[in-house]
Amino acid sequence: MTTNEMVVDVSQDWVLACDVQQGFMQAPCTVSNSFDYSARCRQVRALGGDCYNFIAHKDDCLALVLGDASGKGLAAALMIANVQSSLRTAALFTGDDLAALLKVVNHQVYTSSSKDRYATLFYGVFDSSARMLRYVNAGHNPPVVIRRDGSMHCLEIGGGPVGLFADSKYGQGSVQIDTGDLVIAFTDGLIEATNQDGEEWGVQGLLKAIASAAPCSQGAGDLVNLSFNSMDDFSKGHQTDDATLAVVRVI
């Protein structure tokens, strides 16, 4: 018996998928007079489950999106793409109500994703005129506001990961931001990097790196790169999960 097999070359499709995913993670070309911002996502595989995005709004407002899908590779990439698409759609008709926005996103992701697939998500809007950051944290590692005096505030208010439960509810938090404040947001892969003894770098490792790099950094982009370098020094370059860091400095 002879079996005829069709061999399909999907290499170009894979490259295209990688390009599309990277295209989602681009800072806007608009130059802000109120915020200096940058981010970096370093994935373990060509496609990954982390995402970030900066969205320039009118009146010099800036939205930050940071997400982390469960799993790795293609399945995680498809999940996070679903989250990003749902977020863009929901933002068209929920206005400034961030809690309502995340409720719609959760419903859309839950109904269109495989069972047990979910993503943590942070969505924040920096308002320069009100000197305020409004946000919803959907099960994500709490971003940290670092004040000029060294005090810190964790951004925890929100709800559960999107796509996990059909009826999840969300709350909106807000925090005052002032000139010189830093907001850092990150995914698990960054803080869970381990050294040769199995010790995690942790949030404290990241905060120490930020504190050390801030005085000598020339901007948010420099601060992001220096933080990754510090993580690599700790872990000897051993990375087991997608790692993402976003930094916003209030000018």
Residue pairs with C-beta under 8 A, 6 or more apart in sequence:
14 46
14 47
17 47
17 77
18 46
18 47
21 47
21 48
21 51
21 77
21 81
24 51
24 53
24 81
24 84
25 39
25 41
25 51
25 52
25 53
26 53
27 37
27 38
27 39
27 54
28 54
28 55
28 56
30 56
32 56
32 60
32 62
32 128
32 251
33 60
33 128
33 251
34 60
34 62
34 126
34 128
34 250
34 251
35 62
35 126
35 128
35 248
35 249
35 250
35 251
36 219
36 220
36 248
36 249
36 251
37 54
37 62
37 64
37 220
37 246
37 247
37 248
37 249
38 219
38 220
38 221
38 223
38 224
38 246
38 247
39 52
39 54
39 66
39 224
39 244
39 245
39 246
39 247
40 224
40 225
40 228
40 244
40 245
41 48
41 50
41 51
41 52
41 242
41 243
41 244
42 228
42 239
42 242
42 243
42 244
43 50
43 242
44 72
44 189
44 239
44 240
44 241
44 242
45 72
45 73
47 73
47 74
47 76
47 77
48 72
48 73
48 76
48 77
48 80
48 242
49 68
49 69
49 70
49 71
49 72
49 73
49 76
49 77
49 79
49 80
49 119
49 242
50 67
50 68
50 69
50 80
50 187
50 189
50 242
50 243
50 244
51 65
51 66
51 67
51 68
51 80
51 83
51 84
51 244
52 64
52 65
52 66
52 67
52 185
52 244
52 246
53 63
53 64
53 65
53 84
54 62
54 63
54 64
54 65
54 246
55 62
55 63
55 64
55 65
56 62
56 63
57 63
57 125
59 127
59 128
59 129
60 128
60 129
61 125
61 126
61 127
61 128
62 125
62 126
62 128
62 248
63 123
63 124
63 125
63 126
64 122
64 123
64 124
64 125
64 126
64 183
64 185
64 246
64 248
65 84
65 87
65 121
65 122
65 123
66 121
66 122
66 140
66 143
66 185
66 186
66 187
66 244
66 246
67 80
67 83
67 84
67 119
67 120
67 121
67 122
67 140
68 80
68 119
68 120
68 121
68 140
68 187
68 188
68 189
68 242
68 244
69 76
69 77
69 79
69 80
69 83
69 117
69 118
69 119
70 76
70 79
70 116
70 117
70 118
70 119
70 161
71 79
71 117
72 241
72 242
75 117
76 242
79 109
79 113
79 117
79 118
79 119
79 163
80 119
82 108
82 109
82 112
82 113
82 163
83 105
83 109
83 119
83 121
83 162
83 163
86 104
86 105
86 108
86 109
86 112
86 162
87 101
87 105
87 121
87 123
89 108
90 101
90 104
90 105
90 108
91 101
94 100
94 101
94 104
96 125
96 134
97 172
98 123
98 125
98 134
98 135
98 136
98 170
98 172
99 136
99 169
99 170
99 171
99 172
101 123
101 136
102 121
102 123
102 136
102 138
102 158
102 159
102 162
102 170
103 168
103 169
103 170
105 121
105 162
106 138
106 159
106 162
106 163
106 165
106 168
106 170
107 166
109 118
109 119
109 162
109 163
110 162
110 163
110 164
110 165
110 166
111 166
113 163
117 163
118 139
118 161
118 162
118 163
118 164
119 161
119 162
119 163
120 138
120 139
120 140
120 141
120 161
120 162
121 138
121 139
121 140
121 161
121 162
122 135
122 136
122 137
122 138
122 140
122 143
122 155
122 158
122 185
123 135
123 136
123 138
124 133
124 134
124 135
124 136
124 143
124 155
124 183
124 185
125 133
125 134
125 135
126 132
126 133
126 177
126 183
126 248
126 250
127 133
127 134
131 176
131 177
131 178
131 250
132 174
132 175
132 176
132 177
133 145
133 155
133 174
133 175
133 176
133 177
133 183
134 172
134 173
134 174
135 143
135 155
135 157
135 158
135 172
135 173
135 174
135 175
136 157
136 158
136 159
136 170
136 171
136 172
136 173
137 143
137 155
137 156
137 157
137 158
137 159
137 173
138 158
138 159
138 160
138 161
138 162
138 168
138 170
139 158
139 159
139 160
139 161
139 162
139 164
140 158
140 161
140 185
140 187
141 185
141 186
141 187
141 188
141 191
141 203
142 154
142 155
142 156
143 154
143 155
143 183
143 184
143 185
143 186
144 152
144 153
144 154
144 155
144 183
144 184
144 203
144 207
145 152
145 153
145 154
145 155
145 175
145 177
145 181
145 182
145 183
146 152
146 181
146 182
146 183
146 184
146 207
146 210
146 211
147 153
147 178
147 180
147 181
148 178
148 179
148 180
148 181
152 207
153 175
155 173
155 175
155 183
156 173
157 171
157 172
157 173
158 170
158 171
158 172
158 173
159 168
159 169
159 170
159 171
160 168
162 168
177 183
177 250
178 250
179 250
179 251
180 249
180 250
181 249
181 250
182 210
182 214
182 223
182 247
182 248
182 249
182 250
183 247
183 248
183 249
183 250
184 206
184 210
184 245
184 246
184 247
185 245
185 246
186 206
186 243
186 244
186 245
186 246
187 241
187 242
187 243
187 244
187 245
188 241
189 239
189 240
189 241
189 242
189 243
189 244
190 201
190 206
190 231
190 243
190 244
190 245
191 200
191 201
191 202
191 203
191 205
191 206
192 200
192 201
192 240
192 241
193 200
193 201
193 231
193 234
193 235
193 238
193 239
193 240
193 243
194 200
194 201
194 235
194 238
194 240
195 201
195 234
195 235
195 236
196 236
201 231
201 234
201 235
205 230
205 231
205 234
206 227
206 231
206 245
208 230
209 226
209 227
209 230
209 231
210 223
210 227
212 230
213 222
213 223
213 226
213 227
213 230
214 223
216 226
217 223
217 226
219 249
220 247
220 248
220 249
223 247
223 249
224 245
224 246
224 247
227 245
227 247
228 243
228 245
231 243
